[in-house]
Structures are given as C-alpha cells and as structure tokens.
Amino acid sequence: MAFRVLCTGDIHIGRRASKVKNTYRSAEVWSSIVELAIAEQVDLLAISGDVVDAASKSYEALGPLESGLRRLNEARIETVAVSGNHDFDVLAKLSSVTGTERFRLLGRGGAWERHTYSGADGSLLHVDGWSFPNMHARA
C-alpha cells in the first residue's frame, strides 16, 4: 500500500502575505490545506513548522488551528507536525487544547522523535521529527 501524504509548512497563521497580489489571510490558506487533504483523501498531513506566526502567537491561531485539526480528525486523516522557530513556544500548548486524537507533535524540546503509522495492509511509514526548543537553534 502506498501512503498518501500531503506536506506543508510555514503557514504562519496570524500573518498576511504582503508581496502577493490579492493576498489571503494565512488562516484561509490553512483552511484550504485542510480542504485539499480531505478532498484528496490523504492518509497523513505533515506540517514542517511555523504553523503559527511569532507576532500573533496563539491569539489568532487557536480557532483556525483547532477547527482544521478537528475536521481532519473527523475525516480520519492523521496529522503530524514539528514546531518551527516562530511557534516553538506555543504549538505544543495549542495542540494540547485541540482535543483531537489524530494529531501528533514530534520532537518536543528539541529531541528527535519517530512516529510510525501502520497501513491497513501492515505497511509502515516512519516519520521522524525535531521541534525547535527556542527561536534560535545553534546546533
């Protein structure tokens, strides 16, 4: 079995792109990513950090993030993420209040972590991740 994986990152919920004509709010982009994952019936959504923008932190991000993760959970889509340098201090807090069982934040505190997903046919997909422990990582 092949796993269908959608990868994304640097969504920066709370920031508005300034160099793109007809810009969308990043929360709308997140919603579009969720819609695409559901429409394409992916098995896993992988997020490579900076879901939340450093300037807005959790204020603007909680509602859209929670709503999207809940919809992915209802569609039985697994979601795995790592914290980036913009959301190193809030993504773990935000993810703990979303109440979804199919969300996994890897590598809290800067430690490498592996999570293995099992397919219906017994096939395995290993996802390794490391989350930023601080805004700046020197090593």
N, C-alpha and C positions, 0 to 999 in steps of 0.2 A: 504494500500500500504506500502511496506517496502522500505525505503530509502537505496540505495546502497552507502556506504561511504568508501572511501579509506583514511586511516590515515598515516601520515608520519611526520618526524621531523628530526632535526639535520642533514640536508643535507650539510651544510657548503660549499656552492658554493664558490670556490676560494681555497679550501684546497684539498690536495691529501692524501688519507689514506696511512699511512706508514707501518702499521702492517699487511696488507692483500696482499697476493701474487697476482700478476697480477692486481695491483690496477688500478682503473678507476678514472678519474678526477670527482670531485663532480658535475660538470656541466653535465657530461654524465649520472650520476646517476639521476639527476633532469629530464633530457630528458627521461630516462627510466620510471620514475614515471609518467610523463605526458602520455607517450605511453600506459602504463598499464591502467591508468584511462580512456583513450579513448577506448582502446580495450575492457575493461570490462564494458563500458557504465555506469560508476558510476554517481550518481546524485551529489555527493559532494566530493571534495578533501579537507581534513582537515590537516593543517600543524601546528605542535605544536612548532614552533620556530626554531631559528638558521638556517634559510634558507641560510643566508649569513654568511661567516666566518669573525670573528673580524679582522683578519690580512689583508684581501684583501678589505674589505668593499664593496663599490659599483662598483669598477673598473671592476673586473671580473664578477660580478654577474648580472649586468644590462641586458646585451644581452641575456644570457640564461634564466633569470627570465622572462623578457619581452616576449621572444619567446614562452616559455612554457605557460604563462598565456594567451597569445593571442590564442594559439592552443586550450587550454581548453575552452576559451570563444567561439571560433568557433564551438566546439563540444557541446556547451550548458551545460557545466559542471561548476557548482558553485564551487568557491574556497574560503575557509575561513582560516585565519591564525592568529597567535599571534606572536609578536616579542619575541625572546629569549634574553639571556644576550649577545650573540655575535652580534646580529643585531638590538638591541634596538634603536640605533640612525640612522639607515639607511633604515630599511624595510619600514617605513611609507613613506620616500622620494622616494624609489624605486617603491613602489606600486602606488604612485600617478602619475608616468610618464608612466606607462604601458598602459594606455588607454583602459583598459578592464572594462566592466560593471558588470562582474560576480565575481569580486574579492572583498573580504571584509576583512579588518584588524580589529580585535576586540581588545578592551581594550587599546586604545592608552593612553599613560601617566600613566599606572598602574591602571586604573579604570576598574572594572568588567563590562562586556557588554554582552548582549544577542542578538542574531540574530535568527529569526525564518524563516525557509524555509517551503514553502507550496507545498504539492504534488498535482498532477492533481486531485486526489480524495478528496482533502480537508484535508488530514492528515498533521500533523505538526511535524517538527523536530526543537527543540530548541538547539542552540549551544551557550554555554557560554564561554567567554574567557577573559584573562587578559594578557596584554603585559608588558614586562619588561620596566620600566621607565628609568632604569640605568643598568650598567653592574652588579652591586651587589644589590640585594634586601634584606633588613634586616627584612622585615615584609611581 
